[in-house]
Amino acid sequence: MKILKKVLLILMIAVVLYISLSRGVELKQNKNFSIIFIPKVVEPNNDFWNLVIEGASEAKIEYEIKLEVMAPEKEGSYEKQNEIILEAISKRPDAIILAAEDYEKTAPLAQKIKDNGIKLLIVDAGVKDQIEDVMIATNNFEAGIKMGSRIKKLLVDDGTVAIMSHSKMTSTAMQRESGIRVALNDREGRIVESYECGSDSDKAYENTIKAVKEHENLKVIAALNQYTSIGVARAIKDLNLVDQIKVVGFDNSKEQIKYLEEGIYDSITIQNPFYMGYISVEKAVKLLQGEVIEKNINTGSTLITKENMYIGMNQRLLFPF
């Protein structure tokens, strides 16, 4: 009996030592992981990307890995981002987390990441052919459906709709607009024009004024990201058309929240950028540790109105900063 107890005790000690050593090796390995994060932009006034980067930085601390952020200073240039991708590849990281600037023109560089044996995770905006190891993003088609369903309720009589898009070649804009059109269904013909604004608030402002002049029965404007939403709101406010034209926006910068409170926005559809950044680094670490990771991770979206903005989880999502 005493011999059996001694054997059991030795086995227990061995198990504890094994777990401790395994954990120690895992932590050591984590510290050696090198990950480069390439968002679309690093810019002080872009609350969305600042929150994504903040989430990634939080995960960096928790998982004790090396994380470098490399990005253009202005959104909208796939050429500049492609240069950054090449520089990132030359640094030979274990993984690259990429938000693709262009659905097609970023694709060859994404393939080059894979060809160099580097794990590729896509966050927010993808490339054609879905070559990434993991995709972490809002389901943008689903988000567009939410916007379109709201627009359908707002349309009365022969009212029409204009769309302010940030890009015709970015997956986020393509999918959001597609969702809007599907949700409008038999009223899709009410969309009089889709304007490309290039993630430029001033361009969205100018296009809003142009749309108002060109389309007499314009009743709703759908804006597909932070920049376009801000430009549209500023124009509608300056034109004193808040009661005549409803704005259905996207994202939740501080300026946008103010416009929602003022009633300039009918609604905004928001994402979960902090979580998006955090989980992208977390999944990169787990992928590098050899775990099997779900390929498509939907980080969710919520349509917020002035009436529900301070209710429960909506408030927490709206004010993550």
N, C-alpha and C positions, 0 to 999 in steps of 0.2 A: 504493500500500500504506500509506504514511504517512497519507494522507488518510483511509483506511478506519479505521486505528487511532484517529485523532483523533475520528472520528465515533462509534466504539464507546465511547471514553472519555467523550465528552460524554453519550451515552445512559445510560451506567452512572451517571454523576454525577447526571443528571436523575432516574433511578429512585430512587437513594438519597435525594435531596432530597425527592422526592414522598412516599416512605414515611415519612420523618422528619416532614415537615409534616403528613401525614395522621394520624400517631400523636399529634402535638402537638395537633391539632384535636380528636381523639377524647378525649384526656385533659382538655382544656379543657371539652369538652362534658360529660364525666362529672362534673366539679366543679360544673357548673351544675345537674345533675339534683337534684331535690328529691323525696324519697320519705318518706312517712309510714307507719309500721308500727303497726297496731292489733291487738295480741294480745288474748286473752281477759282477761288479768289481768297486773298487775305487782305481785308479792307475794313477800317475801323467802323464804318457805318453799316456794314452788312451783318445784321444781328443773327441771321440764319446761320451763316458759315462760322461766325464767331462762336456760336453755341455748339455747333458740330465739333469744332476744334477743342472747345472747352471739355466736351464729353470725352473726346479721344485722349486729352491730357490727363483727365481723371483716371482713365483706365491704364494709362502709362504708369502712373504712380502705384496703382493697386497691383498690377502684374509685374512691376519692376523690370520694364523693358526699355530699350532705346527707341525713342520716337522723334523723327524729324519731320517738320511740316515745310513743304515747298509748294509755292503757288504764285500765280501772277498777281499783280497789284490791282488789276482791273479784269472784271469778268467779260467774257465774250471773244477772247482770242485763242482759238485752238492752236494756232502756230506757236504762240508763246508757251502754251501748256505742253505741246509736243516737245519743245526744246527742254523743258523742265523734266519731262518723263525720261528723255535720253540721259540727262545728267543724273537722274535718280538711279537708272539702270547701271550706270558706270560706278556707282557707289556699292553695288553688290549687296543690297539688303536682303533679309530673309523673306520679306513680304512688302508689297506696295498696295496701299489703299488709294483708290483713284475715283474721283468724280469727273466723268468724261465731259469735256466741253462740247464735243461734236459726236453725234451718234455714228457717223461714217468716218470722218477724217481723223478721229482719235483711235479708231479701231486698229490700224496697222501698228501703232505704238503700243497698244495694249497687248497685241500678239507678240511683240518683241519682248515685253516683260515675261510672258510665258516661255518664249523660246530661250530665254536666259536662265530658266530654272527658278524663277522668282514667283512665289505665290501671289496671285492677283485677287484682291477683293475690290468690288465696285460698291461705292456708296453714293446714293442719291440718283446719279445719272449714268446710264450704261452705254454700251457700244453694241453694234450689230453682231450677230452670230453667238452672243452670250458665251464668250470664251472664259469668263471669270470663274474662279473657284467658288466664290460666294458673292451673292448680290444682297446688299442691305439698303433698303429704300422704302419710301412711301409707295404704296400701290397707287401710282399717279392716274391710271385709268379710273380706278375706283374713286379717287378724289375728284376727278372731273365729273363723274356721274353725280356726286353730291352737289357740285356746283350747278350742273345742268338741271337737276331736279328742282333746285331753288329758283333758278332762272325761269323755269316753266311756270312756277307758281306766280312769279312777278309779272309775266307777260299778260297784258290785257288788250282787247280789241286787235288792232293791226300793228301793235308795237313791234319794234325790231331790236336786234342784238348785234353788238360789235365785240370782237375779241381782241385784246391786247396781249400778244404773245412775246416772250423774250427771245425766242429763236425757233425757226422752222426746222432746225437740224439738231436740236437737243431732245433727248428722249423724254425728259420731264414735260416739256412744252407740248410735244407731239401727243403724248398719252393723255395729258389733261384736256387738251382740245378735243381729242377723239372721244373722251368720256362725256364731255359737254354735249357734243353732237348726238351721241347715242341716247343720252337722257332726254334731250329735246324731242327726239323721235319725229313725230309728224310735224313738229314746229321747227325742225332744223332749217327749213327754208327761210326762217326769220333772221338767220345770221346773215347780215348784209356784207360784212367784210371781216377779215382777220388780218390785223396789222402786225408787222414785225418791228419790235422796238429795241432789240439788241441789249437787253438788260440795262437800259438807259432811261432813267426817270424823266429826263428832259424830252427825250424822243417820245415817250409815252404821253407826256403832257401835250406835245405838239400834235400827235396823232389823235388824241382825244378831241382837241379843238377842231381838227380836220373832220373827224367823224360826225361831230355835232353839226357842222356846216353842211356836210354832204348828205346826211340822212335825217330827213325831217321827222320821221316817226321813231327815232332812236329812243328806247326806253330803258335798256339795260346794257351795261358794259361789263364784260368779264375780263379780269386781269389775272395773268397766270403765274406771276411771281412777285417778290417784294418790290423790285424796281418798277415794274409796270403798274402795280397796284398803287404805289405812292404817286407816280406821275398822273395817273387817272384821277385820283382823289384831289390832288392839288388843282387840277384843271376844272373839275366839276365844282369845287368850292369857289374858285376865282370867277367862274362863269355864272355863279348863283343858280345852279341847276340841281341842287340837292333834292328838291321835291319832285323834279321832273324826270331825272335819270337815276336809276338804281345802279350801284356799283357792287359787284360780287368779286371780292378780291382773294388773294392767296398770300399766306405767310403772316407773321405777327411781330414785325419790328415795333419799337416804341412809338414811332410816328404813326404806324398803322393802327395801333391800339387806340391812340388819341382820336383818329378819324372814325373808328368804330363807336367810341363813346359819344362823339359829336353827331352821329347818325349819317355821316357822309358815306360810309359803307353800309349796305344792307346786311352784309355778312362777309366773313373771311374764312377760308378753309385753311387750317393750320396743321403743321407737321409736329414731329417730336425730335428736333435736331440734336439736343444733348444726348438723348438715348441712342440716336443714330450714330453719333461719333463714338460713344462709349462702347457700344456693342460691336462696332467695326473692329476696334482694337482687340476686344475680348475674343471675338471669333478668329481673328488672325493668330492670336496666341494659341488657341485651342487647335487650330488647323496645323500650326507648326509643331504642336505636341503630338500630332498624329491622330487626333480625334476626327471622327466622321461628322461633318457639319452639314446641316440642311442648306441647300444651295440658294434658295430664295427666302429672304427674311423680310417680312412686311412690318415696318415700324409704325404704320397707322396714320390716319388723318381724321380731323374732327371739324365739322362746320359750326362756326360760332357766330351768334348774333348779339346785338346789344342787349336783348332780353335775357339771354342765357350765359353771358360772359362771366358772371360772378357766381355761377352755380357749380358747386362740387369740383369735380376733376377739370372742368372747363377752365376754371380760374387758375389752377395749377399749371395746366398746359399753356395758357395764355401768358402767364407771368413766370417763366422759368428763370429770369435774371434777377 
